[in-house]
Amino acid sequence: MAVAAQASDQVVQHRGWFIFLSVLLIVAGAAAIAFPVLSTFAVELWAAIAFAFWLLLGGIVGIVLGVMIWQQLPSSALSVLGLLLGINLVFSGITFLMLAMSGAAATTAAA
């Protein structure tokens, strides 16, 4: 009950944003129905931008993790190395998953 009341208070406090986003989503949906080919291009462009962002973010995380390992090498090499390697592998996995999904979408669209 308290969670629903809190969520309701949030909507009331930010009603202007919800109205703006609602109108924006309605207009975007109508445009997608009216121009399906153009909306497909826009979605593909958005996916390419998102993939480039994740690739850039993964590279930055890799560099930061490498610097952190280098700075703390003698004292906490074993414990920190496993944690930072795991974080880097998660970002790499997300990047390759997005790459595979974009390839599958391109193959399905071409067929």
N, CA, C and O atoms as CSV, one atom per row, in Angstrom:
chain,resi,resn,atom,element,x,y,z
A,1,MET,N,N,0.805,-1.185,0.000
A,1,MET,CA,C,0.000,0.000,0.000
A,1,MET,C,C,0.853,1.256,0.000
A,1,MET,O,O,0.588,2.215,-0.724
A,2,ALA,N,N,1.896,1.222,0.841
A,2,ALA,CA,C,2.754,2.403,0.946
A,2,ALA,C,C,3.525,2.648,-0.342
A,2,ALA,O,O,3.794,3.792,-0.708
A,3,VAL,N,N,3.879,1.561,-1.028
A,3,VAL,CA,C,4.635,1.704,-2.277
A,3,VAL,C,C,3.756,2.342,-3.351
A,3,VAL,O,O,4.216,3.188,-4.119
A,4,ALA,N,N,2.483,1.931,-3.399
A,4,ALA,CA,C,1.570,2.518,-4.384
A,4,ALA,C,C,1.339,3.999,-4.112
A,4,ALA,O,O,1.269,4.803,-5.042
A,5,ALA,N,N,1.221,4.358,-2.835
A,5,ALA,CA,C,1.042,5.772,-2.492
A,5,ALA,C,C,2.277,6.586,-2.845
A,5,ALA,O,O,2.179,7.716,-3.324
A,6,GLN,N,N,3.439,5.995,-2.602
A,6,GLN,CA,C,4.683,6.696,-2.938
A,6,GLN,C,C,4.814,6.865,-4.450
A,6,GLN,O,O,5.236,7.920,-4.924
A,7,ALA,N,N,4.453,5.826,-5.208
A,7,ALA,CA,C,4.509,5.927,-6.669
A,7,ALA,C,C,3.530,6.977,-7.172
A,7,ALA,O,O,3.838,7.729,-8.096
A,8,SER,N,N,2.348,7.029,-6.561
A,8,SER,CA,C,1.369,8.042,-6.945
A,8,SER,C,C,1.886,9.446,-6.666
A,8,SER,O,O,1.689,10.359,-7.468
A,9,ASP,N,N,2.547,9.614,-5.525
A,9,ASP,CA,C,3.134,10.926,-5.202
A,9,ASP,C,C,4.207,11.314,-6.212
A,9,ASP,O,O,4.318,12.479,-6.592
A,10,GLN,N,N,4.994,10.337,-6.643
A,10,GLN,CA,C,6.033,10.609,-7.641
A,10,GLN,C,C,5.412,11.103,-8.956
A,10,GLN,O,O,5.910,12.048,-9.568
A,11,VAL,N,N,4.322,10.454,-9.383
A,11,VAL,CA,C,3.665,10.852,-10.630
A,11,VAL,C,C,3.111,12.269,-10.510
A,11,VAL,O,O,3.235,13.070,-11.436
A,12,VAL,N,N,2.502,12.572,-9.370
A,12,VAL,CA,C,1.930,13.905,-9.184
A,12,VAL,C,C,3.023,14.967,-9.171
A,12,VAL,O,O,2.851,16.047,-9.735
A,13,GLN,N,N,4.158,14.655,-8.522
A,13,GLN,CA,C,5.248,15.630,-8.442
A,13,GLN,C,C,5.873,15.881,-9.814
A,13,GLN,O,O,6.342,16.984,-10.094
A,14,HIS,N,N,5.880,14.859,-10.666
A,14,HIS,CA,C,6.544,14.979,-11.963
A,14,HIS,C,C,5.527,14.852,-13.101
A,14,HIS,O,O,5.843,14.299,-14.155
A,15,ARG,N,N,4.286,15.372,-12.889
A,15,ARG,CA,C,3.225,15.172,-13.893
A,15,ARG,C,C,3.610,15.764,-15.197
A,15,ARG,O,O,3.298,15.168,-16.228
A,16,GLY,N,N,4.318,16.982,-15.246
A,16,GLY,CA,C,4.725,17.604,-16.514
A,16,GLY,C,C,5.574,16.689,-17.371
A,16,GLY,O,O,5.375,16.622,-18.584
A,17,TRP,N,N,6.540,15.964,-16.754
A,17,TRP,CA,C,7.405,15.057,-17.509
A,17,TRP,C,C,6.626,13.873,-18.054
A,17,TRP,O,O,6.854,13.448,-19.187
A,18,PHE,N,N,5.709,13.337,-17.260
A,18,PHE,CA,C,4.937,12.193,-17.723
A,18,PHE,C,C,4.037,12.578,-18.895
A,18,PHE,O,O,3.864,11.796,-19.830
A,19,ILE,N,N,3.473,13.762,-18.847
A,19,ILE,CA,C,2.637,14.220,-19.961
A,19,ILE,C,C,3.494,14.410,-21.207
A,19,ILE,O,O,3.105,13.991,-22.297
A,20,PHE,N,N,4.654,15.037,-21.052
A,20,PHE,CA,C,5.554,15.243,-22.188
A,20,PHE,C,C,5.977,13.915,-22.807
A,20,PHE,O,O,5.933,13.751,-24.026
A,21,LEU,N,N,6.391,12.958,-21.957
A,21,LEU,CA,C,6.822,11.663,-22.478
A,21,LEU,C,C,5.669,10.895,-23.112
A,21,LEU,O,O,5.860,10.198,-24.109
A,22,SER,N,N,4.481,11.019,-22.542
A,22,SER,CA,C,3.313,10.346,-23.120
A,22,SER,C,C,3.006,10.878,-24.515
A,22,SER,O,O,2.768,10.106,-25.444
A,23,VAL,N,N,3.013,12.185,-24.654
A,23,VAL,CA,C,2.755,12.790,-25.967
A,23,VAL,C,C,3.860,12.402,-26.953
A,23,VAL,O,O,3.585,12.096,-28.113
A,24,LEU,N,N,5.103,12.419,-26.489
A,24,LEU,CA,C,6.220,12.050,-27.359
A,24,LEU,C,C,6.095,10.606,-27.835
A,24,LEU,O,O,6.331,10.323,-29.009
A,25,LEU,N,N,5.730,9.699,-26.951
A,25,LEU,CA,C,5.565,8.296,-27.337
A,25,LEU,C,C,4.384,8.098,-28.282
A,25,LEU,O,O,4.459,7.272,-29.191
A,26,ILE,N,N,3.309,8.833,-28.088
A,26,ILE,CA,C,2.168,8.735,-28.999
A,26,ILE,C,C,2.546,9.227,-30.389
A,26,ILE,O,O,2.196,8.599,-31.388
A,27,VAL,N,N,3.256,10.343,-30.456
A,27,VAL,CA,C,3.698,10.875,-31.750
A,27,VAL,C,C,4.679,9.917,-32.430
A,27,VAL,O,O,4.595,9.690,-33.637
A,28,ALA,N,N,5.610,9.357,-31.651
A,28,ALA,CA,C,6.573,8.406,-32.226
A,28,ALA,C,C,5.867,7.151,-32.727
A,28,ALA,O,O,6.220,6.626,-33.782
A,29,GLY,N,N,4.881,6.667,-31.990
A,29,GLY,CA,C,4.124,5.499,-32.440
A,29,GLY,C,C,3.338,5.778,-33.708
A,29,GLY,O,O,3.293,4.943,-34.611
A,30,ALA,N,N,2.721,6.941,-33.779
A,30,ALA,CA,C,1.971,7.312,-34.985
A,30,ALA,C,C,2.903,7.446,-36.182
A,30,ALA,O,O,2.557,7.040,-37.291
A,31,ALA,N,N,4.083,8.015,-35.960
A,31,ALA,CA,C,5.057,8.143,-37.057
A,31,ALA,C,C,5.551,6.772,-37.507
A,31,ALA,O,O,5.768,6.555,-38.700
A,32,ALA,N,N,5.731,5.843,-36.566
A,32,ALA,CA,C,6.176,4.495,-36.931
A,32,ALA,C,C,5.114,3.772,-37.750
A,32,ALA,O,O,5.439,3.016,-38.666
A,33,ILE,N,N,3.837,4.003,-37.419
A,33,ILE,CA,C,2.758,3.386,-38.193
A,33,ILE,C,C,2.659,4.021,-39.578
A,33,ILE,O,O,2.435,3.322,-40.567
A,34,ALA,N,N,2.823,5.326,-39.653
A,34,ALA,CA,C,2.695,6.031,-40.927
A,34,ALA,C,C,3.887,5.781,-41.861
A,34,ALA,O,O,3.713,5.681,-43.075
A,35,PHE,N,N,5.084,5.683,-41.300
A,35,PHE,CA,C,6.300,5.513,-42.100
A,35,PHE,C,C,7.095,4.313,-41.584
A,35,PHE,O,O,8.100,4.515,-40.902
A,36,PRO,N,N,6.694,3.080,-41.876
A,36,PRO,CA,C,7.360,1.907,-41.305
A,36,PRO,C,C,8.811,1.730,-41.766
A,36,PRO,O,O,9.655,1.297,-40.982
A,37,VAL,N,N,9.104,2.054,-43.004
A,37,VAL,CA,C,10.480,1.888,-43.500
A,37,VAL,C,C,11.410,2.885,-42.822
A,37,VAL,O,O,12.514,2.529,-42.411
A,38,LEU,N,N,10.967,4.124,-42.706
A,38,LEU,CA,C,11.771,5.151,-42.051
A,38,LEU,C,C,11.966,4.823,-40.570
A,38,LEU,O,O,13.044,5.051,-40.022
A,39,SER,N,N,10.933,4.292,-39.924
A,39,SER,CA,C,11.073,3.945,-38.510
A,39,SER,C,C,12.026,2.765,-38.325
A,39,SER,O,O,12.740,2.702,-37.324
A,40,THR,N,N,12.045,1.832,-39.275
A,40,THR,CA,C,13.008,0.732,-39.209
A,40,THR,C,C,14.426,1.268,-39.313
A,40,THR,O,O,15.315,0.826,-38.585
A,41,PHE,N,N,14.641,2.215,-40.211
A,41,PHE,CA,C,15.956,2.839,-40.335
A,41,PHE,C,C,16.357,3.553,-39.052
A,41,PHE,O,O,17.510,3.479,-38.628
A,42,ALA,N,N,15.402,4.245,-38.436
A,42,ALA,CA,C,15.689,4.967,-37.185
A,42,ALA,C,C,16.054,3.995,-36.065
A,42,ALA,O,O,16.958,4.273,-35.278
A,43,VAL,N,N,15.366,2.867,-35.987
A,43,VAL,CA,C,15.672,1.871,-34.957
A,43,VAL,C,C,17.062,1.276,-35.191
A,43,VAL,O,O,17.824,1.089,-34.242
A,44,GLU,N,N,17.390,0.983,-36.427
A,44,GLU,CA,C,18.724,0.451,-36.742
A,44,GLU,C,C,19.817,1.468,-36.419
A,44,GLU,O,O,20.880,1.106,-35.917
A,45,LEU,N,N,19.553,2.736,-36.709
A,45,LEU,CA,C,20.512,3.790,-36.384
A,45,LEU,C,C,20.698,3.893,-34.881
A,45,LEU,O,O,21.823,4.024,-34.399
A,46,TRP,N,N,19.596,3.833,-34.137
A,46,TRP,CA,C,19.666,3.874,-32.673
A,46,TRP,C,C,20.452,2.688,-32.130
A,46,TRP,O,O,21.231,2.845,-31.190
A,47,ALA,N,N,20.258,1.494,-32.712
A,47,ALA,CA,C,20.995,0.304,-32.279
A,47,ALA,C,C,22.489,0.459,-32.565
A,47,ALA,O,O,23.318,0.054,-31.751
A,48,ALA,N,N,22.838,1.037,-33.708
A,48,ALA,CA,C,24.249,1.249,-34.038
A,48,ALA,C,C,24.900,2.233,-33.069
A,48,ALA,O,O,26.043,2.039,-32.654
A,49,ILE,N,N,24.176,3.279,-32.715
A,49,ILE,CA,C,24.709,4.255,-31.758
A,49,ILE,C,C,24.883,3.613,-30.392
A,49,ILE,O,O,25.894,3.831,-29.723
A,50,ALA,N,N,23.892,2.816,-29.971
A,50,ALA,CA,C,23.985,2.138,-28.675
A,50,ALA,C,C,25.152,1.161,-28.653
A,50,ALA,O,O,25.859,1.067,-27.650
A,51,PHE,N,N,25.363,0.429,-29.751
A,51,PHE,CA,C,26.481,-0.507,-29.810
A,51,PHE,C,C,27.809,0.235,-29.739
A,51,PHE,O,O,28.720,-0.194,-29.031
A,52,ALA,N,N,27.928,1.331,-30.458
A,52,ALA,CA,C,29.169,2.108,-30.408
A,52,ALA,C,C,29.415,2.644,-28.996
A,52,ALA,O,O,30.551,2.675,-28.524
A,53,PHE,N,N,28.339,3.063,-28.329
A,53,PHE,CA,C,28.477,3.553,-26.955
A,53,PHE,C,C,28.974,2.443,-26.035
A,53,PHE,O,O,29.885,2.659,-25.236
A,54,TRP,N,N,28.372,1.247,-26.147
A,54,TRP,CA,C,28.810,0.130,-25.294
A,54,TRP,C,C,30.245,-0.264,-25.597
A,54,TRP,O,O,31.000,-0.605,-24.686
A,55,LEU,N,N,30.626,-0.222,-26.864
A,55,LEU,CA,C,31.998,-0.558,-27.230
A,55,LEU,C,C,32.974,0.452,-26.642
A,55,LEU,O,O,34.020,0.071,-26.116
A,56,LEU,N,N,32.643,1.725,-26.726
A,56,LEU,CA,C,33.474,2.772,-26.141
A,56,LEU,C,C,33.533,2.630,-24.626
A,56,LEU,O,O,34.605,2.733,-24.031
A,57,LEU,N,N,32.379,2.394,-24.002
A,57,LEU,CA,C,32.330,2.234,-22.555
A,57,LEU,C,C,33.138,1.021,-22.104
A,57,LEU,O,O,33.828,1.083,-21.086
A,58,GLY,N,N,33.060,-0.062,-22.837
A,58,GLY,CA,C,33.856,-1.254,-22.508
A,58,GLY,C,C,35.354,-0.986,-22.607
A,58,GLY,O,O,36.124,-1.468,-21.776
A,59,GLY,N,N,35.771,-0.225,-23.609
A,59,GLY,CA,C,37.183,0.130,-23.733
A,59,GLY,C,C,37.659,1.014,-22.594
A,59,GLY,O,O,38.756,0.828,-22.069
A,60,ILE,N,N,36.822,1.981,-22.213
A,60,ILE,CA,C,37.181,2.861,-21.095
A,60,ILE,C,C,37.281,2.067,-19.800
A,60,ILE,O,O,38.209,2.257,-19.013
A,61,VAL,N,N,36.312,1.169,-19.587
A,61,VAL,CA,C,36.351,0.332,-18.375
A,61,VAL,C,C,37.605,-0.528,-18.367
A,61,VAL,O,O,38.236,-0.685,-17.322
A,62,GLY,N,N,37.975,-1.081,-19.503
A,62,GLY,CA,C,39.193,-1.888,-19.585
A,62,GLY,C,C,40.444,-1.092,-19.239
A,62,GLY,O,O,41.324,-1.586,-18.534
A,63,ILE,N,N,40.523,0.130,-19.731
A,63,ILE,CA,C,41.679,0.981,-19.428
A,63,ILE,C,C,41.715,1.339,-17.949
A,63,ILE,O,O,42.770,1.275,-17.317
A,64,VAL,N,N,40.559,1.717,-17.393
A,64,VAL,CA,C,40.506,2.071,-15.975
A,64,VAL,C,C,40.883,0.874,-15.100
A,64,VAL,O,O,41.631,1.018,-14.133
A,65,LEU,N,N,40.368,-0.291,-15.438
A,65,LEU,CA,C,40.703,-1.486,-14.664
A,65,LEU,C,C,42.190,-1.830,-14.766
A,65,LEU,O,O,42.801,-2.260,-13.787
A,66,GLY,N,N,42.763,-1.640,-15.943
A,66,GLY,CA,C,44.193,-1.879,-16.102
A,66,GLY,C,C,45.040,-0.945,-15.254
A,66,GLY,O,O,46.028,-1.370,-14.657
A,67,VAL,N,N,44.658,0.321,-15.198
A,67,VAL,CA,C,45.379,1.292,-14.364
A,67,VAL,C,C,45.230,0.940,-12.884
A,67,VAL,O,O,46.186,1.051,-12.116
A,68,MET,N,N,44.014,0.511,-12.481
A,68,MET,CA,C,43.801,0.143,-11.084
A,68,MET,C,C,44.644,-1.064,-10.688
A,68,MET,O,O,45.207,-1.099,-9.594
A,69,ILE,N,N,44.730,-2.036,-11.560
A,69,ILE,CA,C,45.570,-3.211,-11.273
A,69,ILE,C,C,47.031,-2.803,-11.179
A,69,ILE,O,O,47.753,-3.263,-10.294
A,70,TRP,N,N,47.463,-1.950,-12.077
A,70,TRP,CA,C,48.859,-1.539,-12.091
A,70,TRP,C,C,49.222,-0.760,-10.830
A,70,TRP,O,O,50.314,-0.937,-10.289
A,71,GLN,N,N,48.317,0.102,-10.355
A,71,GLN,CA,C,48.605,0.907,-9.168
A,71,GLN,C,C,48.627,0.071,-7.888
A,71,GLN,O,O,49.407,0.375,-6.986
A,72,GLN,N,N,47.817,-0.949,-7.779
A,72,GLN,CA,C,47.721,-1.722,-6.550
A,72,GLN,C,C,48.350,-3.104,-6.692
A,72,GLN,O,O,47.969,-4.028,-5.973
A,73,LEU,N,N,49.280,-3.256,-7.581
A,73,LEU,CA,C,49.830,-4.568,-7.900
A,73,LEU,C,C,50.478,-5.293,-6.731
A,73,LEU,O,O,50.158,-6.464,-6.529
A,74,PRO,N,N,51.339,-4.706,-5.968
A,74,PRO,CA,C,51.987,-5.545,-4.942
A,74,PRO,C,C,51.068,-5.949,-3.792
A,74,PRO,O,O,51.179,-7.066,-3.286
A,75,SER,N,N,50.167,-5.071,-3.370
A,75,SER,CA,C,49.438,-5.340,-2.137
A,75,SER,C,C,48.208,-6.235,-2.326
A,75,SER,O,O,48.032,-7.184,-1.563
A,76,SER,N,N,47.380,-5.972,-3.288
A,76,SER,CA,C,46.131,-6.722,-3.414
A,76,SER,C,C,45.959,-7.311,-4.811
A,76,SER,O,O,44.883,-7.225,-5.402
A,77,ALA,N,N,46.997,-7.893,-5.318
A,77,ALA,CA,C,46.975,-8.366,-6.699
A,77,ALA,C,C,45.976,-9.502,-6.901
A,77,ALA,O,O,45.248,-9.505,-7.894
A,78,LEU,N,N,45.925,-10.450,-5.997
A,78,LEU,CA,C,45.088,-11.620,-6.231
A,78,LEU,C,C,43.598,-11.312,-6.087
A,78,LEU,O,O,42.801,-11.719,-6.933
A,79,SER,N,N,43.217,-10.604,-5.036
A,79,SER,CA,C,41.789,-10.357,-4.824
A,79,SER,C,C,41.228,-9.351,-5.828
A,79,SER,O,O,40.128,-9.545,-6.344
A,80,VAL,N,N,41.949,-8.309,-6.103
A,80,VAL,CA,C,41.467,-7.278,-7.017
A,80,VAL,C,C,41.486,-7.779,-8.452
A,80,VAL,O,O,40.601,-7.437,-9.237
A,81,LEU,N,N,42.453,-8.562,-8.798
A,81,LEU,CA,C,42.579,-9.028,-10.176
A,81,LEU,C,C,41.365,-9.841,-10.598
A,81,LEU,O,O,40.858,-9.655,-11.704
A,82,GLY,N,N,40.886,-10.741,-9.740
A,82,GLY,CA,C,39.712,-11.542,-10.079
A,82,GLY,C,C,38.461,-10.695,-10.225
A,82,GLY,O,O,37.674,-10.905,-11.148
A,83,LEU,N,N,38.269,-9.741,-9.326
A,83,LEU,CA,C,37.099,-8.878,-9.385
A,83,LEU,C,C,37.106,-8.014,-10.642
A,83,LEU,O,O,36.100,-7.929,-11.346
A,84,LEU,N,N,38.221,-7.385,-10.920
A,84,LEU,CA,C,38.293,-6.497,-12.079
A,84,LEU,C,C,38.225,-7.261,-13.387
A,84,LEU,O,O,37.661,-6.774,-14.366
A,85,LEU,N,N,38.799,-8.459,-13.408
A,85,LEU,CA,C,38.704,-9.293,-14.602
A,85,LEU,C,C,37.255,-9.692,-14.852
A,85,LEU,O,O,36.798,-9.704,-15.995
A,86,GLY,N,N,36.529,-10.019,-13.776
A,86,GLY,CA,C,35.123,-10.362,-13.918
A,86,GLY,C,C,34.299,-9.206,-14.460
A,86,GLY,O,O,33.439,-9.405,-15.318
A,87,ILE,N,N,34.551,-8.006,-13.971
A,87,ILE,CA,C,33.825,-6.830,-14.461
A,87,ILE,C,C,34.116,-6.601,-15.943
A,87,ILE,O,O,33.210,-6.308,-16.723
A,88,ASN,N,N,35.365,-6.735,-16.319
A,88,ASN,CA,C,35.735,-6.543,-17.730
A,88,ASN,C,C,35.088,-7.615,-18.609
A,88,ASN,O,O,34.646,-7.319,-19.720
A,89,LEU,N,N,35.029,-8.857,-18.121
A,89,LEU,CA,C,34.397,-9.914,-18.903
A,89,LEU,C,C,32.896,-9.684,-19.065
A,89,LEU,O,O,32.332,-10.012,-20.108
A,90,VAL,N,N,32.249,-9.129,-18.053
A,90,VAL,CA,C,30.821,-8.830,-18.166
A,90,VAL,C,C,30.591,-7.776,-19.248
A,90,VAL,O,O,29.686,-7.925,-20.070
A,91,PHE,N,N,31.394,-6.721,-19.259
A,91,PHE,CA,C,31.240,-5.701,-20.295
A,91,PHE,C,C,31.550,-6.260,-21.682
A,91,PHE,O,O,30.878,-5.911,-22.653
A,92,SER,N,N,32.550,-7.115,-21.782
A,92,SER,CA,C,32.859,-7.730,-23.075
A,92,SER,C,C,31.720,-8.631,-23.526
A,92,SER,O,O,31.369,-8.651,-24.706
A,93,GLY,N,N,31.144,-9.374,-22.591
A,93,GLY,CA,C,30.022,-10.243,-22.932
A,93,GLY,C,C,28.823,-9.468,-23.424
A,93,GLY,O,O,28.183,-9.867,-24.397
A,94,ILE,N,N,28.507,-8.363,-22.766
A,94,ILE,CA,C,27.388,-7.525,-23.205
A,94,ILE,C,C,27.662,-6.970,-24.597
A,94,ILE,O,O,26.764,-6.917,-25.437
A,95,THR,N,N,28.898,-6.557,-24.839
A,95,THR,CA,C,29.261,-6.015,-26.146
A,95,THR,C,C,29.090,-7.058,-27.243
A,95,THR,O,O,28.509,-6.766,-28.288
A,96,PHE,N,N,29.592,-8.279,-27.018
A,96,PHE,CA,C,29.472,-9.324,-28.024
A,96,PHE,C,C,28.023,-9.785,-28.188
A,96,PHE,O,O,27.619,-10.163,-29.287
A,97,LEU,N,N,27.243,-9.758,-27.119
A,97,LEU,CA,C,25.832,-10.102,-27.222
A,97,LEU,C,C,25.099,-9.089,-28.093
A,97,LEU,O,O,24.282,-9.468,-28.932
A,98,MET,N,N,25.386,-7.803,-27.898
A,98,MET,CA,C,24.761,-6.779,-28.734
A,98,MET,C,C,25.188,-6.918,-30.189
A,98,MET,O,O,24.385,-6.705,-31.098
A,99,LEU,N,N,26.445,-7.272,-30.409
A,99,LEU,CA,C,26.929,-7.483,-31.770
A,99,LEU,C,C,26.207,-8.659,-32.423
A,99,LEU,O,O,25.814,-8.575,-33.587
A,100,ALA,N,N,26.031,-9.748,-31.687
A,100,ALA,CA,C,25.351,-10.905,-32.231
A,100,ALA,C,C,23.890,-10.613,-32.508
A,100,ALA,O,O,23.356,-11.056,-33.526
A,101,MET,N,N,23.238,-9.884,-31.633
A,101,MET,CA,C,21.827,-9.553,-31.847
A,101,MET,C,C,21.650,-8.611,-33.032
A,101,MET,O,O,20.666,-8.727,-33.763
A,102,SER,N,N,22.583,-7.681,-33.238
A,102,SER,CA,C,22.463,-6.787,-34.385
A,102,SER,C,C,22.717,-7.544,-35.675
A,102,SER,O,O,22.116,-7.219,-36.699
A,103,GLY,N,N,23.583,-8.538,-35.656
A,103,GLY,CA,C,23.815,-9.362,-36.835
A,103,GLY,C,C,22.609,-10.215,-37.173
A,103,GLY,O,O,22.268,-10.384,-38.344
A,104,ALA,N,N,21.955,-10.758,-36.141
A,104,ALA,CA,C,20.751,-11.557,-36.357
A,104,ALA,C,C,19.631,-10.693,-36.892
A,104,ALA,O,O,18.869,-11.135,-37.752
A,105,ALA,N,N,19.515,-9.471,-36.403
A,105,ALA,CA,C,18.469,-8.559,-36.890
A,105,ALA,C,C,18.721,-8.185,-38.342
A,105,ALA,O,O,17.779,-8.080,-39.127
A,106,ALA,N,N,19.974,-7.984,-38.706
A,106,ALA,CA,C,20.298,-7.645,-40.094
A,106,ALA,C,C,20.028,-8.820,-41.016
A,106,ALA,O,O,19.570,-8.620,-42.141
A,107,THR,N,N,20.304,-10.053,-40.564
A,107,THR,CA,C,20.043,-11.239,-41.379
A,107,THR,C,C,18.554,-11.445,-41.568
A,107,THR,O,O,18.109,-11.781,-42.666
A,108,THR,N,N,17.765,-11.244,-40.498
A,108,THR,CA,C,16.315,-11.403,-40.590
A,108,THR,C,C,15.722,-10.341,-41.502
A,108,THR,O,O,14.814,-10.637,-42.277
A,109,ALA,N,N,16.216,-9.110,-41.427
A,109,ALA,CA,C,15.692,-8.034,-42.258
A,109,ALA,C,C,16.012,-8.260,-43.735
A,109,ALA,O,O,15.226,-7.902,-44.612
A,110,ALA,N,N,17.180,-8.860,-43.999
A,110,ALA,CA,C,17.568,-9.101,-45.391
A,110,ALA,C,C,16.764,-10.234,-46.021
A,110,ALA,O,O,16.582,-10.264,-47.238
A,111,ALA,N,N,16.282,-11.170,-45.196
A,111,ALA,CA,C,15.557,-12.337,-45.725
A,111,ALA,C,C,14.159,-12.046,-46.114
A,111,ALA,O,O,13.446,-12.939,-46.571
